[in-house]
């Protein structure tokens, strides 16, 4: 269950996360089994001004240890924003639930 109790309203990161979790809960309450919640870590592309993604290539180029999902039960998928939106569109047009482990 996502964290939905806002402990520090001045913490923009916490506020964002709590609001995102509350929105996801609302989607599932309203749409039930037809609801879709997708939580990609990063979506990047032309016009992205957040500068969040470049941290990792720079950090990895410095060497040393990092924790990642390789070798764990976590899937790591690299896809363009267009491919991601296309997959969501196909998923939303299906009448049946799709196991997230299955290829769309």
BADRENBA-488104 format. One record per residue (C-alpha): residue in one letter; z negated, x negated, y negated. Coordinates in steps of 0.1 Angstrom, whole numbers, plus 5000, padded with zeros to 4 digits. Layout:
N
atom vexro A | w Z | u X | v Y
...
END
This chain:
104
atom vexro X | w 5000 | u 5000 | v 5000
atom vexro X | w 5010 | u 4985 | v 4966
atom vexro X | w 4984 | u 4977 | v 4940
atom vexro X | w 4984 | u 5007 | v 4915
atom vexro X | w 4952 | u 5003 | v 4897
atom vexro X | w 4958 | u 4985 | v 4863
atom vexro X | w 4930 | u 4961 | v 4858
atom vexro X | w 4943 | u 4943 | v 4827
atom vexro X | w 4966 | u 4964 | v 4805
atom vexro X | w 4973 | u 4933 | v 4783
atom vexro X | w 4988 | u 4914 | v 4814
atom vexro X | w 5025 | u 4923 | v 4811
atom vexro X | w 5032 | u 4910 | v 4847
atom vexro X | w 5005 | u 4933 | v 4862
atom vexro X | w 5016 | u 4962 | v 4840
atom vexro X | w 5052 | u 4958 | v 4852
atom vexro X | w 5041 | u 4956 | v 4889
atom vexro X | w 5018 | u 4986 | v 4887
atom vexro X | w 5044 | u 5007 | v 4869
atom vexro X | w 5071 | u 4996 | v 4895
atom vexro X | w 5048 | u 5006 | v 4924
atom vexro X | w 5040 | u 5040 | v 4908
atom vexro X | w 5077 | u 5047 | v 4902
atom vexro X | w 5084 | u 5039 | v 4939
atom vexro X | w 5057 | u 5062 | v 4950
atom vexro X | w 5071 | u 5089 | v 4928
atom vexro X | w 5106 | u 5085 | v 4942
atom vexro X | w 5093 | u 5089 | v 4978
atom vexro X | w 5071 | u 5119 | v 4968
atom vexro X | w 5101 | u 5136 | v 4952
atom vexro X | w 5129 | u 5127 | v 4976
atom vexro X | w 5109 | u 5123 | v 5008
atom vexro X | w 5129 | u 5108 | v 5037
atom vexro X | w 5160 | u 5107 | v 5014
atom vexro X | w 5142 | u 5083 | v 4990
atom vexro X | w 5152 | u 5047 | v 4989
atom vexro X | w 5130 | u 5018 | v 4977
atom vexro X | w 5145 | u 4984 | v 4975
atom vexro X | w 5126 | u 4953 | v 4963
atom vexro X | w 5149 | u 4924 | v 4959
atom vexro X | w 5132 | u 4893 | v 4946
atom vexro X | w 5159 | u 4883 | v 4921
atom vexro X | w 5191 | u 4899 | v 4910
atom vexro X | w 5210 | u 4875 | v 4889
atom vexro X | w 5244 | u 4874 | v 4873
atom vexro X | w 5264 | u 4872 | v 4841
atom vexro X | w 5242 | u 4883 | v 4812
atom vexro X | w 5209 | u 4876 | v 4829
atom vexro X | w 5187 | u 4863 | v 4801
atom vexro X | w 5154 | u 4861 | v 4820
atom vexro X | w 5158 | u 4824 | v 4830
atom vexro X | w 5137 | u 4832 | v 4862
atom vexro X | w 5162 | u 4820 | v 4888
atom vexro X | w 5168 | u 4785 | v 4875
atom vexro X | w 5132 | u 4775 | v 4882
atom vexro X | w 5138 | u 4773 | v 4920
atom vexro X | w 5169 | u 4750 | v 4921
atom vexro X | w 5152 | u 4727 | v 4896
atom vexro X | w 5119 | u 4728 | v 4915
atom vexro X | w 5137 | u 4721 | v 4949
atom vexro X | w 5157 | u 4692 | v 4934
atom vexro X | w 5123 | u 4675 | v 4926
atom vexro X | w 5114 | u 4674 | v 4963
atom vexro X | w 5080 | u 4679 | v 4978
atom vexro X | w 5067 | u 4709 | v 4997
atom vexro X | w 5075 | u 4745 | v 4990
atom vexro X | w 5067 | u 4776 | v 5010
atom vexro X | w 5096 | u 4798 | v 5021
atom vexro X | w 5106 | u 4824 | v 5046
atom vexro X | w 5127 | u 4801 | v 5068
atom vexro X | w 5114 | u 4801 | v 5103
atom vexro X | w 5092 | u 4831 | v 5096
atom vexro X | w 5099 | u 4868 | v 5104
atom vexro X | w 5111 | u 4872 | v 5068
atom vexro X | w 5148 | u 4877 | v 5061
atom vexro X | w 5164 | u 4857 | v 5033
atom vexro X | w 5196 | u 4872 | v 5021
atom vexro X | w 5218 | u 4858 | v 4993
atom vexro X | w 5242 | u 4883 | v 4979
atom vexro X | w 5260 | u 4890 | v 4947
atom vexro X | w 5247 | u 4918 | v 4925
atom vexro X | w 5280 | u 4937 | v 4932
atom vexro X | w 5274 | u 4934 | v 4970
atom vexro X | w 5238 | u 4945 | v 4966
atom vexro X | w 5248 | u 4976 | v 4946
atom vexro X | w 5276 | u 4983 | v 4971
atom vexro X | w 5251 | u 4982 | v 5000
atom vexro X | w 5227 | u 5005 | v 4981
atom vexro X | w 5255 | u 5030 | v 4974
atom vexro X | w 5265 | u 5030 | v 5011
atom vexro X | w 5228 | u 5035 | v 5021
atom vexro X | w 5223 | u 5063 | v 4997
atom vexro X | w 5254 | u 5081 | v 5009
atom vexro X | w 5242 | u 5081 | v 5046
atom vexro X | w 5225 | u 5113 | v 5059
atom vexro X | w 5203 | u 5093 | v 5083
atom vexro X | w 5177 | u 5067 | v 5079
atom vexro X | w 5189 | u 5031 | v 5085
atom vexro X | w 5167 | u 5004 | v 5100
atom vexro X | w 5164 | u 4977 | v 5074
atom vexro X | w 5172 | u 4951 | v 5101
atom vexro X | w 5206 | u 4967 | v 5107
atom vexro X | w 5236 | u 4955 | v 5088
atom vexro X | w 5250 | u 4981 | v 5064
END
